[in-house]
Amino acid sequence: MISRDVTIQNNVGLHARPATFFIQKANTYKSSIWVEKEDRRVNAKSLLGVLSLGIVKGMTITLIADGPDENEALEGLAELVDTGFNE
């Protein structure tokens, strides 16, 4: 199990459209992936879970992955976040 902190850069945060991109990317990996904000942890492959965190611009979240492709999963998701979801 590995984790990595990332800071949300895009203007709208992790809301409907960027959250959909995030979840689609998370679902391409075999590993279990979670998003953690403060004391809440949700499945990164669940749209409702991710949206329920209310993640906005400038917020730092922790990505956690556990499984056969955990390194690739965190790299890919962190890159998506760092590029602002290509918005």
C-alpha beads as a LAMMPS data file, in Angstrom:
LAMMPS data file: protein, C-alpha beads

87 atoms
86 bonds

1 atom types
1 bond types

-500.0 500.0 xlo xhi
-500.0 500.0 ylo yhi
-500.0 500.0 zlo zhi

Masses

1 110.0

Atoms # bond

1 1 1 0.000 0.000 0.000
2 1 1 1.346 3.404 -0.985
3 1 1 0.030 6.952 -0.724
4 1 1 0.718 10.349 -2.202
5 1 1 -0.525 13.858 -1.426
6 1 1 -1.715 15.994 -4.337
7 1 1 -3.101 19.526 -4.477
8 1 1 -6.112 20.282 -6.656
9 1 1 -5.152 22.925 -9.257
10 1 1 -8.206 23.370 -11.477
11 1 1 -10.688 26.176 -10.828
12 1 1 -13.779 24.091 -10.058
13 1 1 -12.064 21.501 -7.887
14 1 1 -13.099 17.868 -8.082
15 1 1 -16.716 18.383 -9.148
16 1 1 -18.868 16.612 -11.744
17 1 1 -16.801 16.766 -14.946
18 1 1 -13.268 16.497 -13.512
19 1 1 -14.460 13.905 -10.981
20 1 1 -15.782 11.816 -13.870
21 1 1 -12.361 11.970 -15.571
22 1 1 -10.721 11.022 -12.282
23 1 1 -13.006 8.028 -11.714
24 1 1 -12.660 6.810 -15.292
25 1 1 -8.872 6.908 -14.892
26 1 1 -9.043 5.160 -11.496
27 1 1 -11.149 2.391 -13.007
28 1 1 -8.422 1.568 -15.538
29 1 1 -6.281 0.169 -12.702
30 1 1 -6.632 -3.180 -10.935
31 1 1 -5.506 -1.810 -7.564
32 1 1 -7.891 -0.623 -4.879
33 1 1 -7.683 3.171 -4.787
34 1 1 -8.983 5.607 -2.189
35 1 1 -9.147 9.375 -1.846
36 1 1 -8.650 10.745 1.644
37 1 1 -9.537 14.250 2.802
38 1 1 -8.977 15.034 6.466
39 1 1 -10.531 12.082 8.311
40 1 1 -12.734 10.761 5.473
41 1 1 -11.693 8.076 3.001
42 1 1 -13.748 7.098 -0.059
43 1 1 -13.359 4.702 -2.950
44 1 1 -11.698 6.584 -5.826
45 1 1 -13.732 4.504 -8.273
46 1 1 -17.041 5.826 -6.902
47 1 1 -18.412 9.076 -8.349
48 1 1 -20.733 9.700 -5.403
49 1 1 -17.942 8.965 -2.948
50 1 1 -15.524 11.403 -4.567
51 1 1 -18.177 14.107 -4.980
52 1 1 -19.208 13.722 -1.329
53 1 1 -15.782 14.965 -0.204
54 1 1 -16.459 18.467 -1.575
55 1 1 -12.919 18.920 -2.907
56 1 1 -12.196 22.473 -4.095
57 1 1 -9.270 24.293 -5.698
58 1 1 -6.175 24.517 -3.514
59 1 1 -7.170 21.589 -1.304
60 1 1 -4.634 18.843 -0.652
61 1 1 -5.918 15.274 -0.723
62 1 1 -4.210 11.936 -0.248
63 1 1 -4.385 9.245 -2.902
64 1 1 -3.935 5.708 -1.579
65 1 1 -3.463 2.610 -3.731
66 1 1 -3.054 -1.046 -2.884
67 1 1 -2.584 -3.738 -5.494
68 1 1 -0.529 -5.019 -8.406
69 1 1 -0.361 -1.692 -10.269
70 1 1 -0.427 0.690 -7.285
71 1 1 2.614 2.697 -8.437
72 1 1 1.193 3.227 -11.917
73 1 1 -2.202 4.114 -10.459
74 1 1 -0.843 6.853 -8.211
75 1 1 1.422 8.211 -10.953
76 1 1 -1.429 8.338 -13.457
77 1 1 -3.940 9.923 -11.079
78 1 1 -1.426 12.428 -9.716
79 1 1 -0.540 13.451 -13.262
80 1 1 -4.232 13.964 -14.058
81 1 1 -4.621 16.170 -10.978
82 1 1 -1.382 18.089 -11.662
83 1 1 -2.481 18.932 -15.220
84 1 1 -5.772 20.357 -13.924
85 1 1 -7.797 17.586 -15.602
86 1 1 -6.785 19.103 -18.947
87 1 1 -9.192 22.001 -18.465

Bonds

1 1 1 2
2 1 2 3
3 1 3 4
4 1 4 5
5 1 5 6
6 1 6 7
7 1 7 8
8 1 8 9
9 1 9 10
10 1 10 11
11 1 11 12
12 1 12 13
13 1 13 14
14 1 14 15
15 1 15 16
16 1 16 17
17 1 17 18
18 1 18 19
19 1 19 20
20 1 20 21
21 1 21 22
22 1 22 23
23 1 23 24
24 1 24 25
25 1 25 26
26 1 26 27
27 1 27 28
28 1 28 29
29 1 29 30
30 1 30 31
31 1 31 32
32 1 32 33
33 1 33 34
34 1 34 35
35 1 35 36
36 1 36 37
37 1 37 38
38 1 38 39
39 1 39 40
40 1 40 41
41 1 41 42
42 1 42 43
43 1 43 44
44 1 44 45
45 1 45 46
46 1 46 47
47 1 47 48
48 1 48 49
49 1 49 50
50 1 50 51
51 1 51 52
52 1 52 53
53 1 53 54
54 1 54 55
55 1 55 56
56 1 56 57
57 1 57 58
58 1 58 59
59 1 59 60
60 1 60 61
61 1 61 62
62 1 62 63
63 1 63 64
64 1 64 65
65 1 65 66
66 1 66 67
67 1 67 68
68 1 68 69
69 1 69 70
70 1 70 71
71 1 71 72
72 1 72 73
73 1 73 74
74 1 74 75
75 1 75 76
76 1 76 77
77 1 77 78
78 1 78 79
79 1 79 80
80 1 80 81
81 1 81 82
82 1 82 83
83 1 83 84
84 1 84 85
85 1 85 86
86 1 86 87
